[in-house]
Amino acid sequence: MKINTLLSIFAPKDVKFFPMLEETAALLSQSSAYLQELFSCDDKAHREELCKLIKAEEVKGDKVTGNIIHELNNTFITPFDREDVHALADVMDDVLDVINRCAQKVQLYQPQRFPSHTVTLVEVIKKGSDELQSAVNELSNIKKTDLRLRAHCKEIKKLEEEADTVYEEAITYLFSQETNAVELIKLKEIIQELEKTVNKINSAAKVITSILVKYA
């Protein structure tokens, strides 16, 4: 048996990463809640405020991710492979980035209306973010919560498949019903960012599934 494998078994794991990962997941859930509110809001001033709030969550997320990477570089024994900790932190940060891009495009383009498909996609993002937060919160006790973790990841995959269908319907609707070319371009870009957000959430679930395979 390799020395580093023996060390990983007998040396105490540094658990400070769990609160930081949980903090990022909480930021994600809050950011998706703001996004959901943004897509149901008609007031321009309130939209601007929501975009600022989403940006603030993204900035907080950058700081937490930076702290995780810093600690990874200064910690000998991590609770999971450091590559997995880094990958999960990185992909959750990506989700925050894409949510922020969705909000900024809404703010920049000021579309006249939101098709019902966009509202559905935002609902999927919120549900996926909540499932991801629940999954991340289970990681610190993975041996006892592996079944719940698998259920959360399975649900996220189901939501991603639902989003694929809604995305296809949304694009079809735009090109068949939207007669204003400028509005079509605006909405198409926004819808694409929403779909990317769901995909990133599913990518985070895949990282958690990979951790489950190794440690559960």
Buried (B, 14 or more C-beta within 10 A) or exposed (E): EEEEEEEBEEEEEBEEBBEBBBBBBBBBBBBBBBBBBBBEBEEEEEBEBBBEBBBBBBEBBBEBBEBBBEBBEEBEEBBBBBEBBBBBBBBBBBBBBBBBBBBBBBBEBEBEEBBEBBBBBBBBBBBBBBBBBBBBBBBBEBEEBBEBBBBBBEBBBBBBEBBEEBBEBBBEBBEEEBEEEEBBEBBBBBBBBBBBBBBBBBBBBBBBBBBBEEBB
